[in-house]
Amino acid sequence: MSEAAGRPLRIVMDARHVRDFGVGTYIRNLTQAFAKIDTLNRYTLVTHKSDAHFLAGLPENFRILHYEGRDTDSQEHFRFPTFLRGLGDLYHIPLSMVPLLMPKPYIVTIHDMSRLMFEQTSGWRYNLRRIRFRRGLLRARQIIAVSEATMDDAESLLGIPQERMKLIYNAPDPRFFEHAPPSDARAGGPDAVMHERRRILERYQITSPFLLYAGTIRPQKNIPRLVEAFAVVRGELESHPEYKDLRLVIIGDELSRYPGVRRAVLQTRMENAVRFLGFVPFDTLRVFYETAEAFVFPSLYEGFGLPPLEAMASGTPVVTSEVSSLPEVVGEAAVTVNPENVFDIARGIKEVLLDPELRKRLSAAGLEQAKKFNWERTARQVLEVYEEAAGRVN
């Protein structure tokens, strides 16, 4: 064991993506879990000044440093490591974009391999990205992978041996399990709860039964096929007494970068039935999860697949893909479909909508499945990785 084993570790985390979907959820919930279980070690969270409020309310062994450089700037390969040097005993980069001169020892969390699988998969830019990705992992003292599927992808695409990686699952935000609106509505009892939910939905002009998608809007998320499958379902249920006015609500960012999504809406003539909401506050997102008829997530690839678990924690039936990490995460608690087949996606949606017993079973099974994933357990496992990286484990 290290001679320094008796003193607190000084842990530095790159938290510049704290506001993002996916990685931001990881950063926020991991730091909150550390705050609950670890009063000994000292944490420095590096983030943009405008995002510091996402990390507010942490205890005294946490400090926030502001840094305005963004990792999309090539000069940050040099500037950010210079800023970090000497701040800690070890560094945690919670995504795979590791600066070339990153000081050691550092830990990397791999969430997925989508940048190598879906964003320009040939040419010198791709080769450079792959070399950088692999180099960042090989120089790491420890590598955390969020699913077995991600470990397999890192091994097959980059040749990273699985023994270099440690599997540590993500988890839903604990607040999704609370099943309650803000405190001002809770005080008024069940009627006030229902009123608050209706008020939030009406604010967004959602008054009909709806399907929900929440997450980023990128090619691998398969949103155009989701829209096409929704159009099939709308056509087949146009005379249904409950679902004839069914809507699709898509909560996600970066819509303007992917015109294929809007094109799918226009081609299917679903302009009046599909709503794009962009980013929404957490309490609003939770209401959408809890009131959706089903959560539909036909992604072509996921490193972990957090949104289906968030829906399950909210008690909502889930339709999702039978590929990548998703079967590993949802288990037997969701209807799974072939994400490349529009009619199979539509089949899964209709099964959930039209079978009340299936909906009831999925709601109960999904809640139990989501409970298998816990941020405090995740944080304890990450702390073990920190100890190993700092040389405090024999």
Disulfide bonds with the S-S distance in Angstrom:
none
